[in-house]
Amino acid sequence: KEDHNASHRKIRARVEHTLAHMKSWKILRDCRLKGDGVHHAMLGIARLHNLTLAG
């Protein structure tokens, strides 16, 4: 269980740092002012990430 918690802690830290970094990006700041713009921006980022992983 300790190994699982350590792994979970590392992943969560990465996600939290990524979200904090993305909040400083101008595109996400602008989207935040337009209703569900952040949702659409995150979908686009996820798609680009998946394309990168797919090769």
N, C-alpha and C positions, 0 to 999 in steps of 0.2 A: 504494500500500500504506500509506503514511503517513496518508492521509485515512481509510482504512478503520480503521486502528489508533486514530486519534483519535476516530472515531465510536464504536468499540467501547468505548474507555476511558470516554467520557461516559455511555454506556448502563449499563455495569457500575457506575460510581459511583452512578448513580441507584438502581439495584437494591440495591446494598449499603447505601446510606443508608436506603432504604425498609425493608429487612429489619431494620436496626438500630433504626429508629423503631418498627416494629411489635412488636419484642421488649419494648418498654416498656409496651405496651398490656395492661391487666389481663386482658382476655378471652384473649389468647394465652398469658399467663403461667399462667392457670388451666388452659387446654387442655393445656399442655405436661405437666401432672401427670397427665393422664388418657389415657395410651397414644397413640392416633392422633388425638387432639383437634385438634392443630395442622393435620394434614392436612385434616380436615373444615372447620376455620376458613378455611384458605387456599382451599379449593374455593368456599366461600361468598363470600369476598372477590372471587375471580376472576369468579364469576357476576355479582355486583353491578357489577363493573367493566365486564364485557361488556354488561350491560344499559344502563349509562350510555353506552357507545360506540355502541350500536345506536340510541339516541335514545329 
